[in-house]
Amino acid sequence: MLQPKSTKAFRTIANLDPNPGQRAGTGQLDEQPLLDAYSRAIISAVDKVSPAVVNIDVRRQVKARGQVQEVPANGSGFIFTPDGFILTNSHVVHQAGHIEATLADGRRFTASLLGDDPDTDLAVLRINGPDLKPAPLGDSHTLRVGQLVIAIGNPYGFQYTVTAGVVSALGRSIRSRTGRLISNVIQTDAALNPGNSGGPLVTSGGEVIGVNTAVIMAAQGLCFAIPVNTAKYVAALLIRDGRVRRSYIGLGGQNVALPRRLVRRLRLPAAGGVLVISLEPQSPAQKAGLRQGDVIVAFDGQSIAEIDDLHRLLTEAKIGVKSILTILRGTERMELHILPAEFKSRPQGPQTQPPGD
């Protein structure tokens, strides 16, 4: 029979705990180290980002019963450059007469609105002050469903309002106040409180990967954030031009299903299209010869199955560029030449209820 070369080594191996994560003598998993690590991750991220989070106070002049009244509103935002540029939501600051930003250290500054984009619910403000601490921006393309995220806000001056959760889904779409679809939205169950609009959604590493924007009031745990990669692109345009330029053709439409027999006969790319129900006077659509009752099925060779497909294709690059609109008029397929113009945002009622203002 073989004997161990060292009785000390044998005793060491024999005493090894086969379940080092369990409490001694209980057989239960010791969760304390996991909870401590979870807490440390949140605390570290909050310490890194919270100095950049600001409370935004807004005053708007509103006409009511023939009188002009000043209406206060409130939201959150965060500094993302050392020279005082602040990201927030468009619905927090849109058409504001006066904006003030209060920092985490109590300093208060008058903020100027450089530009806002209601179609993505993003806006950029600027303040002038020393020793500003920007939040580091991450890459929203690296997000994974189930990843830990932290929402930080400064609602109504309650500093460092922090909630934690996970990424519930990626690639969601929600409606902006203009009716356009915001794509690639982050869904999270990190609760958004009133006044959290515009605050950062942060990873456990302390990088901003989203701008908190909306909640579904009739549901529990359905909160949304604009991905930071979208925010970077929009912010650059707002800083440069004060707006995001998009094209439009000037019509009101609704999604319709097409008869299968017609789809097969005309070899249409999709079984749906956009029914034209109204035309703006002197709009590109009217000038192109589009009529009520026409059904749009393609734009510059790209299939149009619903109105959101058309919105996605009407980019800045199409402004003033002759394009081809493929339509159905009755049972005939036609092509019209159209010259899209620059779109001017006209905010409408929200489809989701923002948690701020």
C-alpha positions as CSV (number, residue, x, y, z in Angstrom):
1,M,0.0,0.0,0.0
2,L,1.4,3.4,-1.0
3,Q,2.0,5.9,1.8
4,P,2.0,9.7,1.4
5,K,5.6,11.1,1.3
6,S,4.6,13.8,3.7
7,T,1.9,13.4,6.5
8,K,1.8,17.3,6.7
9,A,0.9,17.6,3.0
10,F,-1.7,14.9,3.4
11,R,-3.3,16.7,6.3
12,T,-3.3,19.9,4.3
13,I,-5.1,18.3,1.4
14,A,-7.6,16.5,3.6
15,N,-8.6,19.7,5.3
16,L,-9.3,21.7,2.1
17,D,-12.9,22.9,2.1
18,P,-14.6,21.5,-1.1
19,N,-17.1,24.4,-0.9
20,P,-15.2,27.5,0.1
21,G,-18.2,29.7,-0.5
22,Q,-20.4,28.0,2.1
23,R,-20.7,28.9,5.7
24,A,-18.9,26.4,7.9
25,G,-21.1,23.7,9.3
26,T,-24.3,24.9,7.6
27,G,-23.9,23.9,4.0
28,Q,-25.4,27.3,2.9
29,L,-23.8,29.7,0.5
30,D,-22.2,32.7,2.1
31,E,-23.6,35.6,0.2
32,Q,-21.8,38.3,2.2
33,P,-18.7,38.5,0.0
34,L,-20.9,38.8,-3.1
35,L,-23.0,41.5,-1.6
36,D,-20.0,43.4,-0.4
37,A,-18.5,43.3,-3.9
38,Y,-21.8,44.5,-5.4
39,S,-21.9,47.4,-2.9
40,R,-18.3,48.4,-3.6
41,A,-18.9,48.4,-7.3
42,I,-21.9,50.8,-6.9
43,I,-20.1,53.0,-4.4
44,S,-17.1,53.3,-6.7
45,A,-19.2,54.2,-9.7
46,V,-21.2,56.8,-7.8
47,D,-18.1,58.4,-6.3
48,K,-16.6,58.6,-9.8
49,V,-19.6,60.1,-11.6
50,S,-21.7,62.0,-9.0
51,P,-19.5,65.1,-8.9
52,A,-20.6,65.7,-12.6
53,V,-24.3,65.3,-12.0
54,V,-26.2,68.6,-11.8
55,N,-29.7,69.7,-10.9
56,I,-31.3,71.8,-13.6
57,D,-34.0,74.4,-12.8
58,V,-36.0,75.8,-15.7
59,R,-38.5,78.6,-15.9
60,R,-40.8,78.8,-18.9
61,Q,-43.3,81.4,-19.9
62,V,-46.7,79.9,-20.6
63,K,-49.9,81.7,-21.8
64,A,-52.9,80.7,-19.7
65,R,-56.3,82.4,-19.8
66,G,-54.9,85.4,-21.6
67,Q,-52.0,85.9,-19.2
68,V,-48.4,85.0,-19.3
69,Q,-47.3,82.8,-16.4
70,E,-43.9,81.6,-15.4
71,V,-43.9,77.9,-14.9
72,P,-41.0,76.2,-13.1
73,A,-39.6,72.8,-14.2
74,N,-36.8,70.5,-12.9
75,G,-34.6,67.8,-14.2
76,S,-31.0,66.4,-14.1
77,G,-28.0,66.5,-16.3
78,F,-24.3,65.8,-16.2
79,I,-21.1,67.6,-17.2
80,F,-19.2,65.7,-19.9
81,T,-16.3,68.0,-20.8
82,P,-14.0,69.9,-18.5
83,D,-15.1,73.3,-20.0
84,G,-18.7,73.0,-18.9
85,F,-20.8,71.2,-21.5
86,I,-23.8,69.5,-20.0
87,L,-25.9,66.7,-21.5
88,T,-29.6,66.5,-20.5
89,N,-33.0,65.8,-22.1
90,S,-34.6,68.1,-24.6
91,H,-38.0,67.9,-22.8
92,V,-36.3,69.3,-19.7
93,V,-35.0,72.5,-21.3
94,H,-37.0,72.9,-24.5
95,Q,-38.2,76.5,-25.0
96,A,-36.9,77.5,-21.6
97,G,-36.6,81.2,-20.8
98,H,-34.1,80.7,-18.0
99,I,-31.9,77.8,-17.0
100,E,-29.8,77.3,-13.9
101,A,-27.5,74.4,-13.0
102,T,-26.6,73.5,-9.5
103,L,-23.5,71.3,-9.0
104,A,-23.0,68.6,-6.5
105,D,-20.8,70.9,-4.4
106,G,-23.6,73.5,-4.1
107,R,-22.3,75.9,-6.7
108,R,-25.0,77.4,-8.9
109,F,-24.6,78.7,-12.5
110,T,-26.7,80.2,-15.2
111,A,-26.7,77.8,-18.1
112,S,-27.0,78.7,-21.8
113,L,-28.8,76.3,-24.1
114,L,-26.5,75.5,-27.1
115,G,-29.2,73.4,-28.8
116,D,-31.7,70.7,-28.3
117,D,-33.0,67.8,-30.5
118,P,-36.6,66.8,-29.6
119,D,-36.3,63.9,-32.1
120,T,-33.8,62.1,-29.8
121,D,-34.8,64.0,-26.6
122,L,-31.3,65.3,-26.1
123,A,-29.9,68.8,-25.3
124,V,-26.6,70.4,-24.6
125,L,-26.1,73.2,-22.1
126,R,-23.0,75.1,-21.1
127,I,-21.8,76.7,-17.9
128,N,-18.7,78.7,-17.1
129,G,-16.9,77.8,-13.9
130,P,-13.6,76.5,-12.5
131,D,-12.7,73.0,-11.4
132,L,-15.5,71.2,-13.2
133,K,-15.4,67.4,-13.0
134,P,-16.8,65.7,-16.2
135,A,-18.2,62.2,-16.2
136,P,-16.3,59.7,-18.4
137,L,-18.3,58.5,-21.4
138,G,-18.3,54.8,-22.3
139,D,-19.3,52.8,-25.3
140,S,-22.9,51.7,-25.4
141,H,-22.1,49.1,-28.1
142,T,-20.4,47.0,-25.4
143,L,-23.5,46.7,-23.2
144,R,-25.0,43.2,-22.6
145,V,-28.4,42.3,-21.3
146,G,-28.2,41.5,-17.6
147,Q,-25.3,43.9,-17.0
148,L,-25.3,45.9,-13.8
149,V,-26.2,49.6,-14.4
150,I,-26.7,52.6,-12.0
151,A,-28.9,55.6,-12.6
152,I,-27.8,58.8,-10.9
153,G,-29.9,61.9,-10.7
154,N,-30.2,65.2,-8.8
155,P,-33.9,65.7,-8.7
156,Y,-35.3,68.7,-6.9
157,G,-31.9,69.3,-5.4
158,F,-31.8,65.9,-3.6
159,Q,-28.2,65.2,-4.5
160,Y,-26.9,61.8,-5.6
161,T,-30.2,60.0,-5.9
162,V,-29.0,56.6,-6.9
163,T,-30.8,53.5,-8.1
164,A,-29.3,50.3,-9.4
165,G,-30.6,47.5,-11.7
166,V,-29.7,45.7,-14.8
167,V,-29.9,46.2,-18.5
168,S,-33.3,44.6,-19.3
169,A,-33.2,44.8,-23.1
170,L,-31.2,46.5,-25.9
171,G,-32.4,47.8,-29.2
172,R,-35.8,49.1,-28.0
173,S,-37.6,51.9,-29.7
174,I,-39.7,54.6,-28.1
175,R,-41.5,57.7,-29.5
176,S,-40.1,61.1,-29.1
177,R,-42.4,64.1,-28.6
178,T,-42.2,64.9,-32.3
179,G,-43.6,61.5,-33.1
180,R,-40.4,60.2,-34.6
181,L,-39.0,56.8,-33.4
182,I,-35.9,56.8,-31.2
183,S,-34.1,53.6,-32.0
184,N,-31.6,51.4,-30.1
185,V,-32.9,52.6,-26.7
186,I,-31.6,50.9,-23.6
187,Q,-34.3,49.4,-21.3
188,T,-33.4,49.0,-17.6
189,D,-35.1,48.3,-14.4
190,A,-33.0,50.8,-12.5
191,A,-35.9,53.0,-11.2
192,L,-36.1,56.6,-12.4
193,N,-37.6,59.0,-10.0
194,P,-39.3,62.3,-10.8
195,G,-36.7,64.8,-11.8
196,N,-34.2,62.2,-12.9
197,S,-34.7,63.0,-16.6
198,G,-31.3,63.8,-18.2
199,G,-29.2,62.1,-15.6
200,P,-26.6,59.5,-16.5
201,L,-26.9,55.7,-16.7
202,V,-23.6,54.3,-15.5
203,T,-21.7,51.0,-15.6
204,S,-20.1,49.5,-12.5
205,G,-16.8,50.8,-13.9
206,G,-18.1,54.4,-13.6
207,E,-18.6,55.1,-17.3
208,V,-21.7,56.8,-18.7
209,I,-23.5,54.5,-21.2
210,G,-26.9,56.2,-21.4
211,V,-28.9,59.3,-20.7
212,N,-32.0,58.6,-18.7
213,T,-35.1,59.8,-20.6
214,A,-38.5,58.1,-19.9
215,V,-40.6,55.6,-18.0
216,I,-43.8,53.8,-18.8
217,M,-46.1,55.1,-16.1
218,A,-48.6,52.2,-16.3
219,A,-45.8,49.6,-15.9
220,Q,-43.3,48.6,-13.2
221,G,-39.6,48.7,-13.9
222,L,-39.8,49.9,-17.5
223,C,-37.3,52.7,-17.8
224,F,-35.4,53.9,-20.8
225,A,-32.1,55.6,-21.6
226,I,-30.7,57.1,-24.9
227,P,-27.4,55.2,-25.6
228,V,-24.3,57.3,-25.0
229,N,-23.1,56.6,-28.6
230,T,-26.2,58.4,-29.9
231,A,-25.7,61.2,-27.4
232,K,-22.1,61.7,-28.5
233,Y,-23.2,62.1,-32.1
234,V,-26.1,64.4,-31.4
235,A,-24.1,66.5,-28.9
236,A,-21.3,67.1,-31.4
237,L,-23.9,68.4,-33.9
238,L,-25.7,70.6,-31.3
239,I,-22.4,72.1,-30.2
240,R,-21.4,72.8,-33.8
241,D,-24.7,73.8,-35.4
242,G,-27.2,74.3,-32.5
243,R,-29.5,71.7,-34.1
244,V,-29.6,68.4,-35.8
245,R,-30.7,68.7,-39.4
246,R,-33.0,66.2,-41.0
247,S,-35.0,66.0,-44.2
248,Y,-38.7,65.8,-44.6
249,I,-41.2,65.5,-47.5
250,G,-44.4,67.0,-45.9
251,L,-47.1,64.4,-45.6
252,G,-49.3,62.7,-43.1
253,G,-49.5,58.9,-43.4
254,Q,-50.5,55.7,-41.8
255,N,-49.3,52.1,-42.0
256,V,-51.4,49.8,-44.2
257,A,-51.2,46.2,-45.2
258,L,-51.2,45.4,-48.9
259,P,-53.2,42.6,-50.6
260,R,-51.0,39.5,-51.1
261,R,-52.1,39.2,-54.7
262,L,-51.0,42.8,-55.4
263,V,-47.7,42.2,-53.7
264,R,-47.0,39.2,-55.8
265,R,-48.1,40.7,-59.1
266,L,-46.0,43.9,-58.7
267,R,-43.2,42.0,-56.9
268,L,-43.2,44.5,-54.0
269,P,-40.4,44.2,-51.4
270,A,-42.8,44.2,-48.4
271,A,-46.5,43.4,-47.7
272,G,-47.0,46.9,-46.3
273,G,-46.6,50.6,-47.1
274,V,-47.5,54.1,-46.0
275,L,-50.9,55.4,-47.0
276,V,-50.9,59.2,-47.7
277,I,-53.7,60.7,-45.8
278,S,-52.7,64.4,-46.0
279,L,-50.2,66.7,-47.7
280,E,-48.8,70.0,-46.5
281,P,-49.3,72.9,-48.9
282,Q,-46.2,73.6,-51.0
283,S,-44.4,70.7,-49.4
284,P,-41.9,68.5,-51.4
285,A,-44.5,65.8,-51.5
286,Q,-47.1,68.0,-53.0
287,K,-44.7,69.5,-55.5
288,A,-43.6,66.0,-56.5
289,G,-47.2,65.1,-57.5
290,L,-48.1,62.9,-54.6
291,R,-51.8,62.5,-53.9
292,Q,-54.0,61.5,-51.0
293,G,-54.7,57.8,-51.3
294,D,-51.2,57.0,-52.7
295,V,-49.3,54.3,-50.9
296,I,-45.5,54.7,-50.5
297,V,-43.6,51.4,-50.9
298,A,-40.0,52.5,-51.4
299,F,-37.7,55.5,-51.1
300,D,-34.6,55.6,-53.3
301,G,-34.8,51.8,-53.7
302,Q,-35.2,51.1,-50.0
303,S,-38.3,49.3,-48.9
304,I,-40.9,51.3,-47.0
305,A,-43.2,49.0,-45.0
306,E,-44.2,51.5,-42.3
307,I,-43.8,55.2,-41.5
308,D,-40.8,54.6,-39.3
309,D,-38.9,53.2,-42.3
310,L,-39.4,56.5,-44.0
311,H,-38.3,58.5,-41.0
312,R,-35.0,56.5,-40.8
313,L,-34.2,57.3,-44.4
314,L,-35.0,61.0,-44.3
315,T,-31.5,62.0,-43.0
316,E,-29.5,65.2,-43.4
317,A,-27.8,63.7,-46.4
318,K,-31.2,63.8,-48.3
319,I,-31.8,67.5,-47.9
320,G,-32.0,69.1,-51.4
321,V,-31.0,65.8,-53.1
322,K,-33.3,64.5,-55.8
323,S,-34.7,61.2,-54.7
324,I,-37.1,58.6,-56.1
325,L,-40.4,57.8,-54.3
326,T,-42.0,54.5,-55.4
327,I,-45.8,54.5,-54.9
328,L,-48.9,52.6,-55.6
329,R,-51.7,54.6,-57.2
330,G,-54.7,52.3,-57.3
331,T,-53.2,49.1,-58.6
332,E,-50.4,50.7,-60.6
333,R,-46.8,51.1,-59.5
334,M,-45.3,54.5,-60.2
335,E,-42.1,56.4,-59.5
336,L,-42.0,60.1,-58.6
337,H,-39.0,62.4,-58.3
338,I,-39.0,64.3,-55.0
339,L,-36.6,66.9,-53.5
340,P,-36.7,66.6,-49.6
341,A,-36.4,69.8,-47.6
342,E,-35.0,70.5,-44.2
343,F,-37.3,69.3,-41.3
344,K,-38.3,71.8,-38.6
345,S,-39.2,70.1,-35.4
346,R,-42.7,70.7,-34.0
347,P,-43.0,69.1,-30.6
348,Q,-46.2,67.1,-30.0
349,G,-47.6,65.3,-27.1
350,P,-45.4,62.6,-25.6
351,Q,-46.1,58.9,-26.1
352,T,-44.3,58.0,-22.9
353,Q,-44.4,60.0,-19.7
354,P,-41.0,61.6,-18.8
355,P,-40.0,61.2,-15.2
356,G,-39.0,64.9,-14.8
357,D,-40.3,68.4,-15.3
